[in-house]
Amino acid sequence: MLAALAGAAERRGPALALRGGGAALSLLLARAPSLALARRWLAGDSHRHSAVYVTDAEGSVASHTPLLLGLMNYFERHLPFVGYFAPIGGSANPDTGDHPLDRHLRLVHDTFELKYETRLMQGVAEEEAVRLVAAGRRGELLDRIYASFVAYKEMHDMVIVHGTAIGSGKLDAEIASALESPALITAQAKDASITDIARRTLLKKALLDEHKVPVLGAVLNKVPAADLAIVTAQLRRKFADAGLPLLGALPEDRLLRGVRLDEVLPALPAEFQFGRKVQLDQEYTAVYVAAQRLEELLELLATDGDTRPLVITTRDRLDIVLGLLASQVSVAGPNVAGIVLARSGPGNGRNQAQAMLGRMFEGLSKGYQGSLLPIMSTDLPIYEAVRRLDHLTGAVLPTSTRKIQHCKAMFDKHVDANSLVAGIEAEEAQITSAARVTPKMFAHSIKTKCAAHPQHIVLPEALDPRVLKAASEVTTRGLARITLLGDPAAVAAEAKKLGADISACAVVEPKSFGGLDKYVAMLLEARKGKNLTPEAARDAVANDPNMFGVMMVASGDAAGMVSGAIHTTAATIRPAMQVLRTPNLVSSVFFMCLPDKVLVYGDCAVNVAPSAADLASIAACSADTAAAFGIEPRVAMLSYSTMGSGAGPDVQKVTDAVAAVQAARPDLMVEGPLQYDAAIDPAVASVKIKTPSAVAGRATVFVFPDLNTGNNTYKAVQQATGAVAMGPVMQGLRKPVNDLSRGCTVADIVNTICVTGVQAMQAAAATAVASKRASERGGAAAEMGIFYSCPREETVAMVESFGRFKRMAYPGCNCLNPCLGESVAGVVSLRVNQLDVKCETKSRDNVFVTVVVSVQYQVSRGQEFDAFYRLTDSTSQISSYVFDVVRACVPKMNLDDVFLEKEAIARSIRQELTKSMASYGFEIKQALVNDIQPAHKVKEAMSEINAAARLRVAAMEKAEAAKVRVVKEAEAEAEAKYLQGAGVARQRQAIVAGLQTSVREFKESVTGVAAHDVLELMLVTQYFDTLKEVGANNKVNVVFTPSPTGGADQLLAQLRGSALEAGAVQTMERA
């Protein structure tokens, strides 16, 4: 009977969503009042409840956007087909006035890319509904709504129905009753007291109860953020007394109130002319009318701080446009959201400036990589344009990517969706179950894993706007830790222009990175024997961002890399294949997200003409990748022949590949050669294959015979069906590096980052398992559960009998009795193990720091049972406690204190681990803080501070030495001058003494001559002898004598004076 029910469920396809896979059926049977009811539900009885009716306590349909988007997003993550239905549609958007459909209907349809036409998503147009109600034909209105709803509901597993504001609240309750949908009440809390909110909500519940409509609960809307906690607590108590669960409260949000640039286009209306359309998905905070001179406008913008205005001017003000463009190119320029050009005259104005702008933007788009200001143009005069902008209020449109994502995040954070589902189950006593992996389920699965264990991903293309927006989204949602490569100032300026918050991202400049030498050495080692010189290696690491990113991954500084938004596939993959290659074949797969399922295609990007052995490797790797991402691998090896219907070398290659993979991996479901239609379509498979097959018609993994076939097929499927192709996801590398399409969107980048994060987790887990097995080698025979177990020294094997623990097997040969179901469940090592934990946190002075802790631990003898059975993963448990202690201690310390108190931190870690791990049978031997690594910028700043201090000391020493040298030189010069003067004086004294002797002797020998005559004669003679010697020098041609013009008398007087001075000096020395 269970098999029959399962078969009915499979024929029906995915129905309602329940967590638990195979357990869903038994849960259904346990809750269903009767087996007949279960059969009706599984067979798709039209009376089963598969809808939630959202109704407002005041009868309004405004301000429900976060709740509606959140509900759609939640159910799409768990169910293949989720729809939206408006019983009464056709109300225009009050902000734009030009939406022919209900604005929520259009928003939901475009946001979630719903399959069916919008006309099927509404019951009766608003004008027709008003006419029927006014004519008293309410029954006819309900009948028409019901008929439309039933037809639409049959195509979906869950439908979100948005109530109406037409007429009184009674009509809304009548529609909910007619549609047999449980209701979810939403109540507006803005500008209302708690008493008023409770009164309106409970009156609505009473009205629904009167119409026999089950009420799932209530959700508050637009609650003032400051009062969220107290309002929620008080209303929860009031609602509980009335039997109404309060499922959540959505706060009033500033972002949702803001007006985005793409809302301006339909509101004026205006035409987008220049820039990048991705920039329209951002808000502006003010409107500035630029009628003044450019310098005055720039001065105003500079003084307004963080204001992000929309500037409006006329088309003839080319100076304003050019000035704002120039200021945006500058890092220090004002933060302007965009420009609106209004009509400049009675006609369309002058077009010459607009043509010039077109040529400028065309040139800039070819050479400038940054973001340019978005420029819009309207035919309205500037006064009318400003008036319309003044009346424009924020709305969520299908193009409002940031607001839509924010609405989903608000719902996930503030609404208890699990209680909502529990309410549906309790009210309807039925369960929905999705039998296959849908794209939404697939994306939700990988993002849930990433949020639980965020990995460190490096993005080399930091200046690409899509990459910056993806980095902002990923870090905001906590899906990964991101490092961007590029100049920090330029990256920050570009992010500011885009409105992207990258405050949680690290930005690294490869050329100035402190660990560059380490990366160069690693690259030289990896490329040893490839004639790579140190200079070429340094150039590659410093100037190729992809190579730098790969080296970060190889060194363990990052867990994975995503690139390719502006680089070719070859430029992205080549560094990874040079550095991260393993002995296995490097290949790739695409996750093909079709409307109702996810398939795996391989290899569509790397191997051009794989051999049979290569195809076998691709098949095994692709199957493992599919399983790792929650897709049951059923591998189809594709060819133009199905099971031998054709022959040829290509068919034989696939046949050989199938045989090889079946021999190597008997655990896999692999078949081939198969044609694509026989692999995917059960009807075709039943015709072409007569033998039972686990793959034909149900394949999930498709292995193509060559790159030509695979690449063209994935592109054809992508274009023909609108499927999202995630990839290429690389296989066969030691650590994950994945490529993007150059036409990728922000969502594509986010998905690829998440895929890379999951791969990084798998790589880390595989490394840990390999290390553990290597350290516990020797239990292989026991693990096979044959007849004996031979644990090595310092290990103990756990022997179970039919899955229940029986005894321990110690080192040596231990016999097992397979007849009694004995087998070895695993091996416990008694050796001392060491675990290195890197914990990133922030100090009290706001410095990000990575603390590296080494923990040595050992299984306590006598507690081997506890260590094996009570704890699944000891390393994760120890890491968690280390993270807890480090993140409790370090934020209370300044960075300098962290270095000083590392022993205290280590003691705290050891004490906490000893206390916590003892009950699991583990003894903590030692805990050491091995390294404290501040953020790269902080280390650079500390190095600069130390260098400046050393330079200051050196400058002081140099100045002191210069001072001593100057003083000594002055003293030496004074001493030299003194000695020189004394020598000259003595020389002159000797001359005078000689002259005196000569005069005395001359006077004695010649009579009639006075002494002064003799003296004068001697002096003149000596004077002319001196002139003679000077003139005899061959280097002197002319001799200038300083003789005065008065004649010889004056010359003699001068000579006499010199002699008298010499005599006076001699007399002084004697005295």
Order of alpha helices (4+ residues) and beta strands (2+ residues): alpha-alpha-alpha-beta-alpha-beta-alpha-beta-alpha-alpha-beta-alpha-beta-alpha-beta-alpha-beta-alpha-beta-alpha-beta-beta-beta-alpha-beta-alpha-beta-alpha-beta-alpha-alpha-alpha-alpha-beta-alpha-beta-alpha-beta-alpha-alpha-alpha-beta-alpha-beta-beta-alpha-beta-alpha-beta-alpha-alpha-beta-alpha-beta-beta-alpha-alpha-beta-beta-beta-beta-beta-beta-beta-alpha-alpha-alpha-alpha-beta-alpha-alpha-alpha
